[in-house]
Amino acid sequence: MQPETLNFFERVYKVAMQIPFGRVTSYGAIANYLGASRSARMVGYAMNGSVNKDVPAHRVVNRKGLLTGKQHFGGTNLMQQLLESEGVQVVDHQIQNFEKVYWDPAKHLDTEQT
């Protein structure tokens, strides 16, 4: 990987590690916060690569609240189980009350933190 890709991934991880317990955000929201609005897919790649890091990747979902990253949790329901253990309700791989549990880094973090 290119050094700038690794730097981007580290910045993604830094944001993801600040998502509060029981809340979720989207790939696009992280990309927007980092000033890379068209890079939601790259945020997804970063989440896929976060397996051995202390990153709560289960808290990052698509813009509709779907658990699109669930296949990267060993082919199990682990992503859903982790969210439910935090009080997030999931039905048919979709977060219920998405607006209520949604956390937008642009509203809650200073841009200088990343």
N, C-alpha and C positions, 0 to 999 in steps of 0.2 A: 504494500500500500504506500501511497504517497505520504510524505510527512504532513502535508496540509490536511489530508483525510484523517490521519490519526489525531491531529490537533482538533479537528471538527468533532470527532467522536468523543474526545475527552471533554470538550465543551458541552456536548449533549449529555454525557454522564453527569457532569456537574449540575446541570439543570434538573435532570431526572432524580438525582439524589435529594433534591429539595421539595419534591412533590410530597405534600403532607399525607400521613396515614389516613386511609379512608377516602382519599380523593384520587382523581385521575386527570390526565391531560391527553392531548392528542399529538401525534407525530408532527402535524402541521403547526400546532401552537408552539412547540419547541423550535421548529425551523424558523417560524416568524420571529420569535424572541431573539434568536441568534442572528437575525438579519439575512436569513437565507430562505425566504418565503417559498421558493420552489424546490426545496430540498427535503420535503417530508419523507420521501423514500430513503434518503440517506440517513435520516434519523432512525428509520426502521432498521436499516443495516446496522447502525450503531447499537440498537437494542438487541439485535440478534447476536452481536459480538460481546455482549455484556455478561455472558453466562458466568464467568469466573471472577466477576467484579462485584462489589457491594452496591449494585444499582437495582432499584426496584422497578425493573422493566415491566412487571405485571401491571403497573399503574399507567402505562402508555398504551393508548388504544387509537382506533381510527376516529375520524371526525364525527362519526355517527354513533360512537360508543360501542362498536363491535370489537370483539376480542380477536382481531386479525393476526396478532402475534402468538396465538396459543400453540401453534405447531412447533414453536421454538422452545417449548417447555417440556420436551421429551415425549410428545405425542399423548400427553395425559390431560387431565382437567386441572393441572396445577395452577395455571394462570387464574382460572375462575375460582379455585379453592383459596388462593392467596387473597384475591379481592374480597371474597365472601368472608374470610377471616377478619377482614378490616371493616366489615359492615356494609360493603358495597353489594347491592342486589344484582344478580345476573340471571337472565332468563334467555334461553336459546342463544347463548354466546353474545348477548347484548346487555349492556348496563342499563338498568332501570333508573329512572329519575336522573338521567345523565346530566341535565342542566344543574341539578342540585349538588352533585359530587364533582362537577367539572372544575378544574383549577387551571387558570390561565397564567403562565409565567410572566407574561407582559404586564399583568395587573398586580402581580405580587412580588416581583423581583426587580432590583435595580439592574440596569443594563451593564453596569460596571462589574457585576459579580462574575461574569463569564469571560 
